[in-house]
């Protein structure tokens, strides 16, 4: 609670206390009531009313779409595990991705991907108001546009540094073991087995009027990430920055949404010495475009530099955007 005995009443403190109680996930409703009002002393008791909700849950979902022909999702969790105030979630997903065959682009096939994760949330770390979230995960992701299957297993820690009003600042440490398998007989990947250790800062300023169906407002995000080097170690050393600004404007009954997004990445330390500042960024950490969330009309992650040795020939080929494999890039502008 932001409200303390003897403190002058402030509506902003009451609103913040209400929001914090609801964020625990333990209550359906929270309200405050002034009682024992003493007009002469200008004092009153503030009573908090809460309506509890079950803290345990389970989920099961089945869906389909133009890209995910099959999607199965299952989860179990408890936001008050063993009545300790800690949160625990176990979640699994299976995806049937419908995309082209790498060695025969005229035919399509289904690639089966899956991901599993165990999430633990510890509120009030070391007696502070900050929460720490630990995540253990295993993922298999197919990227036919790059003839690549990513097998990733890792562990992450996220610390919420600021969570007040429209401003959010999170820090995250992530260590991932990656294995890259090729979907094409004629293509192999350097550094096919590697460990990446990285540290990220994520800042978000959210002034949208509604989270799910916004009609006005704006959202800005800035993500900085550094990996490897003499401090974080691991097999990959690179720096990345990604910025995003979304503006939402109502025009009569229509909502106009505009987005500007830019990213940059470069290798350093041993990765730059071995492969160069550009090629030293591993393909799973590069930027890709194409698909429903970036450039519509193109296959998912199909735009960008090609996996080829002859760029001059590429530019002269009218089908180079769709007929060749995407290697991702070290810069992005959308």
Secondary structure as GFF3:
##gff-version 3
##sequence-region A 1 334
A	DSSP	alpha_helix	11	23	.	.	.	ID=ss1
A	DSSP	beta_strand	27	38	.	.	.	ID=ss2
A	DSSP	beta_strand	43	52	.	.	.	ID=ss3
A	DSSP	beta_strand	56	63	.	.	.	ID=ss4
A	DSSP	beta_strand	68	81	.	.	.	ID=ss5
A	DSSP	beta_strand	86	100	.	.	.	ID=ss6
A	DSSP	beta_strand	108	122	.	.	.	ID=ss7
A	DSSP	three_ten_helix	125	127	.	.	.	ID=ss8
A	DSSP	beta_strand	132	143	.	.	.	ID=ss9
A	DSSP	three_ten_helix	144	146	.	.	.	ID=ss10
A	DSSP	beta_strand	148	164	.	.	.	ID=ss11
A	DSSP	beta_strand	167	182	.	.	.	ID=ss12
A	DSSP	beta_strand	193	206	.	.	.	ID=ss13
A	DSSP	beta_strand	217	227	.	.	.	ID=ss14
A	DSSP	alpha_helix	229	232	.	.	.	ID=ss15
A	DSSP	beta_strand	238	251	.	.	.	ID=ss16
A	DSSP	beta_strand	254	267	.	.	.	ID=ss17
A	DSSP	alpha_helix	269	275	.	.	.	ID=ss18
A	DSSP	three_ten_helix	283	285	.	.	.	ID=ss19
A	DSSP	alpha_helix	311	316	.	.	.	ID=ss20
A	DSSP	alpha_helix	320	323	.	.	.	ID=ss21
A	DSSP	beta_strand	331	333	.	.	.	ID=ss22
###
